[in-house]
């Protein structure tokens, strides 16, 4: 099968969504799909420099525009030049999906939806997209339930959960060697977090950090400029291409969420949950019913979001019996072995048949 994967983003700025796209492209290629990725790159470097997944497929790279919708139109104009050679299109850009499926009705277009918005224009575009595209892919039943509640036509909606690269997380390296590679201290208890810094209950973590000056906290991710009152034992790092290395070097992992961001979620990111479960490290995560549902029978340490005292108690408990809780965490690996990108790629490929 020949497939054009379109992503309206600048790949020279690595973020979780672009990592997921490159992983999916690689997985689709591995199962035999003749794939081309079309997107943006505003640097002078090849985009493969920014990612660990091999770029074993063709790419069409454009120079980016500042406005999202202008970028969509630019992608659409580029598609028109390719239209005779492309019948199958997969994208996370709703406007692009609508334009192609509306003007080229014989094309098979699948749109992957990740968020629900309240703006009138977005709602209108989604109704039209559901009418004209072949399918809309979502990552969990929660989004489907919410769309049904809002009276959208859900007959074309297919649930295909996120996946992850187990080999990227469960790398073969000792904690000591991982710390040496990251230039972390060998003799400190270290707690780490990877991901966005927005609405992730980091203020609560900072309060706990102040109560435990002997512990070091490493935060890797984006949107860090808005963080304030950062304790001296908290170290901010940029987006990492090596979450597995961070996990292996850490004693404990943290994943916080606050009420504001959880109120916007209908499905929590499976990718983050998979990474935590596959880390073979004890982790502390905010206690929300949606998170408990996704983790299921997996071993986790839950704390009420915003509760400094309980977060501190859990952290101290884990440190006191670290080897015991690490052994318990290793059992989580059995829950995630099957959630690979190749398995997800096969499900996507079948939708085009």
Secondary structure, 3 states (H helix, E strand, C coil): CEEEEEEEEECCCCCHHHHHHHHHHHHHHHCCCEEEEEEECCCCCCHHHHCCCCCCCEEEEECCCCCHHHHHHHHHHHHHHHHHHCCEEEECCHHHHHHHHHHCCCCEEEEECCCCCCCHHHHHHHHHHHHHCCEEEECCHHHHHHHHHCCCCCCCEEECCCCCCHHHHCCCCCHHHHHHHHCCCCCCCEEEEECCCCCCCHHHHHHHHHHCCCCEEEEECCCHHHCCCCCCCEEEECCCCCHHHHHHHCCEEEECCCHHHHCCCCCCCHHHHHHHHHCCCEEEEECCHHHHHHHCCCCCEEECCCCHHHHHHHHHHHHHCHHHHHHHHHHHHHHCCCCCHHHHHHHHHHHCC
